[in-house]
Amino acid sequence: MPQVYFIGAGPGDPDLITVKGMKVLGQAQVVIYADSLVNPEVLKFARPDAEIHKSAAMNLEETTAVIEKAVAEGKLVARLQTGEPSLYGAIGEQMAELDKRGIEYAVIPGVSSLFASAAALKTELTIPEVSQTVVITRLAGRTPVPENEALHRLAANGGTLAVFLSSGMVSAVVAELLKGGRTAETPVAVVYRASWPEEKVIRTTIANLASDVSKAGISRQALIIVGDVLAAKDKGLVSKLYDKGFSHGYR
């Protein structure tokens, strides 16, 4: 059994941690959690005597040292990451450090803010004849984006776009979407702090996106979803799966 677990803590609501993640967290003697993003209420599942480390002010060297020391002492470590660790979670570099030290670890997936946002919007992200593709991306900021993954290039495919880490650059998002061929009337939703008590949902269009986000005072911790799926329910567009005339092996 590994001594280190990277756990997706979910998007905000502490009850959205997985059962497996909750069980491991309840056994860990050492917990490192991203206190700038992970809801501290998740720590209610930790054991009362757990050694808690807030990682917002820690660098990679410091978090690795905490893990290495705990493992040497035979302790179980829970590394709590926001949302789903494989999406913008920076776990690759953390795992690489553990690989160098021969420390065994495992990853427990979590609920992404993308899916918490879809739940808040009561929206299906993939609807036949509307979109069967979801592209997860971000704008370039302090972290660069490869040129062939520029938002305007991805927007050109016509699928559903989930734009992370870009609500503070919303005017640039608008410019990229229009450059990629999306129309000003294309539906857009912005979900701020999905599943948190202070969650905000904005439904708008590309044309009004920048002004609506500005009016709401949102500049971070929000996901932008773009695509016609956001209006499909209003237009009565449905899948064939539950159509009485559609034969299918699984329903």
C-alpha positions, 0 to 999 in steps of 0.5 A: 500500500502506498504511503502517499496519496494525491487526493482530488478534494473536489471543486468546493463542496466538502461532500463532493470528495469521493468516498475513497478519498474521504477514507484515506484522508481519515487514516492519514497522519500527515495532510498537506492541502492547498488552502488557497483553493480547497475548502477547509471544511474537507478537513472534517474528514481528517483524523483529529490528531493529523498533522496539517500543512497548508501548502499555499505558501509552500514551494515544491521543495518544502512540500516534498520535504514534508512528504519525505520526512513523513514517509521515513517515519512510516506515516501515511500522507494525504496530499489534497488537491483542488478539483480533479488533480490531473487538470491544472493540478501541477501533480506531475512535478510533485510525482517526479520528485517522489519518483526520484526518491523511490517513494511509492504513491497513488492518485485518487481522482476527484470531481472537477469544477467543470462537472460541478459547473455543468451541474449548477447549469443543469446542462449536458455538455455533449448533445448529439447534433450539437456538440460531441466534443468538450475541449478543456483549455486556458488562455496563456498568462504566466503559464504559456500555451502552445501556439497550436493550442491557442483558443481561437484555433480550438474555438474553430472546431465548434465543440463545447469549450471549457476555459479554465484560469482565464476569467481575469482576461475575459476580453482576451477570451472574447477576442479569441472566440470571435477570431475562431469563428464563434458568433457574438450570439454564441451562448456562454456561461460563467460559474464562479466558485462552483459548488461553494456557498458563494457560487455565482452563475452568469448566462450570457453571450460572447457579445456581453461576456466581458461586461457581464463578468465585470458587473459581477465583479468576477476576476478569478476562480471562475470557469467559462463554458462556451457553446450551443449546448447551453441553449440546446434544452431551450430548443428541444434538442435531445439525444436518441437514446430514450427515443421510443423508436430507437433500438439500443442495448443500453439505457 
